[in-house]
Amino acid sequence: MADDLTNSSVLGRLLEEISWEGSHVRGYRQGGRGRENVLTAEVLGALSYLPRSVFLAAVLRNAHGADETRELTAAEVEQAAITLLPDESRLSPGGVIVQPDGVLITPSCHVLIEAKGMGKSAFQTEQLSREFACVHRDAGQSRPLLLLITPEPPPVPVKGHGRLTIEAAITLRLESVLARTTGLPGTPDDLAATIPDTVAWTTWDELGNAVATADLNLPPLPPTVAATIHRLRDDLLRALTWHKTKP
């Protein structure tokens, strides 16, 4: 019965995240402009409701890296179970915490989504090492994919280390993270060798362009359904513009 009382909607998950902000909650008074969780909820939430084989598939196919897994995810995306702003995961009992911005599970793929805000936010030193280990561990027999959504193309900013390639950012603390991870076989070198096939990235601008230019090649729709799709798409694009524009 406990699951029946859990609010798993995008709005419910966003409110759950905000409830932990403490005194920083004042930063949401202008509607949360530029706040990473608000951006994620508004944009990825709309993508989860829009026809996925058109819009979310276009975003995936327009990204970079892990080509085979991205394509397989795009092909299966209508069947995906998507959770935005999910509960934290632990790499070992009582151990390292991982809290991605989204999880997307298809029949063949397990995708962990990490979205950075449009400001100057940097990845924490172990963040990408932890998320890389997490997606490999949680994927089980599925194909793992770590999808990064960033303000700018790589190299990515990592706290205390300037800008690094994605591979360097992941391997920076991978050995230490794996030593604190249970249920994940393989050496750091073995796992590092899978980075090109496991990690993909796109930018918010590229995401917006993929949505704006997606080919809405669907059978004729009732006018009210077509209008709903266009409203959702336009709201998504407005959200991207609004978060990117300084007040």
Disulfide bonds with the S-S distance in Angstrom:
none
